[in-house]
C-alpha cells in the first residue's frame, strides 16, 4: 500500500496542470525573476536622477565667485570698474601717473587722475615719463593693453615702470583696470617723449642713480 501510494503521489506531481494553474505558476516565476532586475533598474535610475540634479543645480560662476583657471590670484569686486579702481590705487598707478598724488595724500580728484606726468625719471636707461593712461586706453584696445602690461610692451618698456610686476597679474584684473580707466574718458595732455641714455632732458626729472655719501653730488 505504501509503495502504491508513493507511486501515485509521484505520478500526480507530473500530471499536467490546468491552464489557469499553469498561468499562475508562470506569472509567479517571472515575478520572482523580475524583482531583482527592477530593483537594480530603480537604483540606477535614482543614481542618474541624483547626478542630473547635482549637475543642473550647480550655480553659474559670477564675477564675485570666479577664480582664475591658471591659479593666479584674482580680485573679486561687485563690478569690473570697482575692481579696476581698487587695482589702480593699491597697484601704485597713481604714484607716478597722477601729478600731485603723493602731495595730496591720495586725494587728487578723479578728473585729474592717471593723466600722466611731465616730470621724468632719469637713470641708465635714459629719461622716461609716466604715460597719460587716460588717452592711452582710448587709442589701444583691451587686448593690446593686456599685451603691453604682460610683455613690457614687447620688451621695449623701460624703468621705473614695474613691468616685472604687471607681467604676473591676472588677465582679468588687467582688463578690469582697462575698463575702469576707459570709463573715466580722455583727459590731460601728452607727456614728453623719452630721452635716450646719455641725453639731457629739458624738463624737471628725478635722478634714479644712487649717490654715495661724500661723493660730492
Secondary structure, DSSP 4 states (H G I P E B T S, - for coil): -HHHHHHHHHHHHTSPPPHHHHHHHHHHHHHHHHHHHHHHHHHHHHHHHHHHHHHHTSPPP-TTT---TT-------SSHHHHHHHHHHHTTHHHHHBTTTTTTTS---GGGTTSB-SSEEEETTEEEE---HHHHHHHS-HHHHHHHHHHTTTTT--TTS-HHHHTTS-HHHHHHHHHHHHHH---S-PPPPPB-TT---SS-EEE-S---TTS--
